Amino acid sequence: MKRLAIPIFQNRVSPVLDSCRHMLLVGIDKNTEMDRENIYLGTMSLTERCAIFTKLEVAVVICGGVSEVFANMVVGSNIILINGIVGEIDDVIKAYLEERLDRPQFYMPGFSPNNS
């Protein structure tokens, strides 16, 4: 089973991964959502956040904005990072499972995949 992590704020993708307080962990098997778990990150440091991703065996992080430092840490931990994404959590998960996150309605304002 693959694990997907998405920072959440009010049932939407949180605007900034570095400082989000809540993370949704989604278990995926054969492109089907199996389970969900909410993780409280509070004020954890970037290093602690990366350690949590590794401990929970996160394979993919989908997020809005992320600092270059944290993006490098996540990618350096062999985690796929998909940034610049906005939207309702259920819509984003469905689009990910259907390989449709490359649609403009999921891009943050001013974002294009060529800028990432």
C-alpha positions in Angstrom: 0.0 0.0 0.0 1.2 3.5 -0.9 0.8 6.4 1.5 -0.1 9.9 0.4 0.2 12.9 2.7 -1.7 16.2 2.1 -1.5 19.2 4.5 -5.1 20.3 5.3 -6.8 23.4 6.4 -10.7 23.6 6.6 -11.1 20.6 4.2 -8.8 22.1 1.6 -5.1 21.7 0.7 -3.3 24.0 3.2 -1.5 26.9 1.5 1.9 26.2 3.1 3.4 22.8 3.8 6.1 24.1 6.1 3.7 25.5 8.7 0.5 23.4 8.4 -0.8 22.0 11.6 -2.8 19.1 10.2 -1.9 16.4 7.7 -4.2 13.9 6.1 -2.6 10.5 5.5 -4.3 8.5 2.7 -3.6 4.8 2.2 -3.8 3.8 -1.5 -3.8 0.4 -3.0 -4.2 -0.3 -6.7 -5.3 3.3 -7.3 -8.1 2.9 -4.7 -8.3 4.9 -1.5 -8.2 2.4 1.4 -8.1 4.6 4.5 -7.5 8.0 6.0 -5.8 9.2 9.1 -5.4 12.8 10.4 -2.0 13.6 11.8 -1.4 16.6 14.1 1.9 18.3 13.3 1.5 21.4 15.5 4.7 23.4 15.5 7.1 20.6 14.6 10.3 21.7 12.9 11.0 20.8 9.3 13.3 18.1 10.4 10.6 16.6 12.6 8.1 16.8 9.8 10.4 14.9 7.4 11.0 12.3 10.1 7.3 11.8 10.5 6.9 11.3 6.8 9.6 8.7 6.8 8.3 6.9 9.9 4.8 6.8 8.4 6.2 5.5 5.0 4.8 8.4 3.0 5.5 7.9 -0.7 3.9 11.1 -2.1 3.2 14.6 -0.6 0.7 16.8 -2.4 0.8 20.4 -1.2 0.3 24.1 -2.0 3.3 26.2 -1.3 6.6 24.8 0.2 9.9 26.4 0.9 12.9 25.4 -1.2 14.6 24.1 1.9 11.7 21.8 2.9 11.1 20.7 -0.7 14.7 19.6 -0.9 14.4 17.8 2.4 11.3 15.9 1.3 12.7 15.0 -2.1 16.0 14.0 -0.4 14.0 11.6 1.7 12.9 9.8 -1.5 9.4 11.2 -1.3 7.6 12.4 -4.5 6.6 16.0 -4.0 3.7 17.5 -6.0 3.4 21.2 -5.1 1.4 24.1 -6.3 -1.9 22.3 -5.7 -5.1 23.8 -4.4 -8.6 22.6 -3.9 -11.0 20.6 -1.7 -9.3 17.5 -0.3 -11.8 15.0 -1.8 -11.4 16.6 -5.2 -7.6 16.5 -5.0 -7.5 12.9 -3.9 -9.8 11.9 -6.7 -7.8 13.8 -9.3 -4.6 12.2 -8.0 -6.1 8.7 -8.3 -7.4 9.5 -11.8 -4.0 11.1 -12.8 -5.7 14.5 -13.3 -3.8 16.8 -11.0 -2.2 18.4 -14.0 -5.4 20.2 -14.8 -5.3 24.0 -14.3 -8.2 24.1 -11.8 -5.8 22.5 -9.3 -3.0 25.0 -9.8 -2.3 27.7 -7.2 -2.7 31.2 -8.7 0.4 32.1 -10.7 1.6 28.5 -10.7 2.3 26.3 -13.7 4.1 23.0 -13.7 6.9 24.5 -15.7 7.7 26.8 -12.7 8.0 24.0 -10.1 
